[in-house]
């Protein structure tokens, strides 16, 4: 009964949220004002088939991560989020676990930066949300599944990125991410998701094992870093990537900008225009 109610609740909330409410372009003929299934699935990082089965009550026991992703993508209020967890027989994540909730105040900040490429990660570097400008610059994030949605995993395993790096730069980035993940594991020892991520990385990468088992070194503070992005349509773009840490919520917001008035600024804007048009089409 609760599972059926869960599916009806998700569908009802999906139908009340317009694409413009979550940073998507309306585009094309729509039979209803709300989000399409494929749009919500992309925002939540799950397959359309799985979302369909959830809404129809044919899929049971969604993970807390999936429930949180749906609540975030649907912009649910706190009471609605609590209800969504309750309908699955779960309790909303509490103290001791890596926060994955994007609060209303942080969401307002993201909304104000709608045209600026940005992506939000939790303290374990799991991708929570990326805006349309980021997808246009770096590639569509909605296709990422499982471990591919984790920034440490992608960098350690070399899964591919539009960022142009030397071997030395890549090694330094991996070392920073592993050090940050170690600090997260220390802060949240009860988080089973972090433990599973570390276990999978240890099994998959000898280099991760070396870095993890080495004498702990303090993680480098968040700072501006120059990046070169190889965009398939406009070529190389030199950008600044700032990582902003939301202390109270333990989130990492990565923002990409270009020096105003430069050719890189023009290329960035062109990449965003081309990419967002492609996403709408």
SVG drawing of the C-alpha trace seen along z (x, -y; Angstrom):
<svg xmlns="http://www.w3.org/2000/svg" viewBox="-2 -43 56 49">
<polyline fill="none" stroke="black" stroke-width="0.4" points="0.0,0.0 2.8,-2.4 4.7,-1.6 1.6,-2.4 1.3,-5.7 5.0,-6.4 4.5,-6.1 1.4,-8.3 3.2,-10.9 6.2,-11.0 3.9,-11.3 1.8,-14.0 4.8,-16.1 6.3,-15.5 3.2,-16.9 3.2,-20.1 6.9,-21.0 7.5,-22.9 10.8,-22.4 11.7,-26.1 11.4,-25.5 14.4,-23.1 16.5,-25.0 15.3,-23.2 14.0,-24.8 10.3,-24.1 10.9,-23.5 8.6,-21.6 5.0,-20.6 4.0,-19.4 0.7,-17.7 1.1,-18.7 2.8,-21.5 4.9,-19.3 8.1,-17.4 8.4,-14.5 9.5,-11.2 12.8,-11.4 13.4,-14.9 12.9,-13.8 15.0,-10.7 17.8,-12.7 17.8,-15.1 17.7,-12.3 20.4,-10.2 18.2,-7.1 16.9,-5.4 13.5,-6.3 12.5,-2.6 13.2,-2.5 11.3,-5.8 8.4,-4.3 8.4,-1.2 8.6,-3.3 5.6,-5.4 3.6,-2.3 4.4,-0.5 6.3,2.3 9.7,1.4 10.1,1.7 12.6,0.6 14.3,-2.4 17.6,-3.2 17.9,-6.3 20.1,-7.9 17.3,-7.5 14.7,-8.9 16.9,-11.8 17.6,-12.4 13.9,-12.4 13.1,-14.8 15.9,-17.2 14.9,-17.0 11.2,-17.7 12.2,-20.6 10.2,-19.1 9.7,-21.0 11.0,-19.5 7.7,-18.0 7.2,-16.5 10.7,-15.0 10.0,-13.4 6.7,-12.0 8.5,-10.6 11.0,-8.7 8.1,-7.5 6.3,-6.0 9.3,-3.8 9.6,-2.7 12.8,-4.7 13.8,-7.6 15.3,-10.7 19.1,-10.7 20.1,-12.2 23.2,-13.1 26.3,-11.0 25.7,-10.5 27.1,-12.5 24.5,-15.3 22.9,-15.1 20.2,-17.6 20.4,-20.8 18.6,-23.3 16.4,-26.1 19.0,-28.7 21.6,-26.8 19.0,-26.2 18.3,-29.9 22.1,-30.5 22.1,-27.9 19.1,-29.5 20.8,-32.9 23.7,-31.4 21.6,-29.6 23.6,-30.7 27.0,-29.9 28.3,-26.3 28.2,-24.7 27.9,-21.3 27.3,-20.3 28.9,-17.3 28.4,-16.0 31.3,-15.5 32.1,-12.1 32.2,-13.7 28.9,-12.1 27.3,-14.3 24.1,-15.7 23.1,-18.2 24.5,-19.9 22.8,-22.8 22.2,-23.0 25.2,-25.3 27.5,-22.7 26.1,-19.9 26.6,-22.1 30.2,-22.7 31.3,-19.3 28.8,-16.8 25.5,-15.6 25.6,-14.3 22.2,-12.6 23.8,-9.6 26.1,-8.9 25.2,-5.9 26.5,-4.3 30.1,-4.9 30.5,-7.1 28.6,-9.8 31.4,-9.9 34.2,-12.4 36.8,-10.4 36.0,-7.3 36.0,-9.0 39.4,-10.7 41.1,-7.6 39.8,-5.3 40.4,-7.8 36.8,-7.5 37.2,-10.4 36.7,-14.1 36.8,-17.2 39.4,-18.7 42.8,-18.8 45.5,-17.8 49.1,-16.7 50.0,-13.6 51.4,-15.7 48.2,-17.8 46.0,-14.7 48.1,-13.0 47.9,-16.1 44.1,-16.3 43.7,-12.6 45.8,-13.1 43.7,-16.1 40.5,-14.1 41.7,-11.1 42.9,-13.3 39.5,-15.0 37.6,-11.7 39.8,-10.4 38.7,-13.5 35.1,-12.8 35.4,-9.2 36.8,-10.4 34.0,-12.9 31.3,-10.3 32.5,-6.9 28.9,-5.6 28.2,-6.3 28.0,-2.9 28.0,-4.6 31.4,-6.1 32.7,-2.7 31.4,-1.0 33.0,-3.6 36.4,-3.2 36.1,0.6 35.3,0.5 38.1,-1.9 40.6,0.2 39.6,3.3 39.8,1.4 42.9,-0.8 46.3,0.0 47.2,-3.7 44.2,-4.5 45.4,-2.0 48.8,-3.7 47.4,-7.1 44.8,-6.0 47.3,-4.0 50.0,-6.7 50.6,-8.9 47.6,-11.3 48.4,-14.8 46.1,-17.8 43.9,-18.3 44.7,-21.4 42.2,-24.2 39.6,-24.9 40.9,-27.5 40.7,-28.8 42.3,-26.6 42.9,-27.3 41.4,-24.6 41.4,-24.1 38.3,-22.4 38.3,-20.6 34.8,-21.3 33.8,-19.2 32.1,-22.1 34.1,-25.2 37.6,-23.8 39.7,-24.6 38.5,-27.1 40.6,-28.4 38.5,-28.8 38.8,-29.3 37.2,-26.7 36.3,-27.8 35.2,-25.2 33.0,-26.7 32.4,-24.7 29.0,-25.2 30.2,-24.5 26.9,-23.9 25.7,-21.4 29.2,-20.0 28.6,-20.5 31.1,-21.3 29.9,-23.7 32.2,-23.9 31.8,-27.0 33.4,-27.7 34.0,-31.2 36.0,-33.1 37.7,-36.5 35.1,-39.0 35.8,-40.4 38.2,-37.7 37.9,-35.2 37.5,-32.4 34.4,-34.2 33.0,-34.3 33.8,-30.6 32.2,-29.7 29.0,-31.5 28.9,-29.8 29.4,-26.4 26.5,-27.1 24.2,-28.2 25.1,-25.3 24.9,-22.8 21.6,-24.0 20.0,-24.0 21.2,-20.4 19.7,-19.4 16.4,-20.9 16.4,-19.3"/>
</svg>
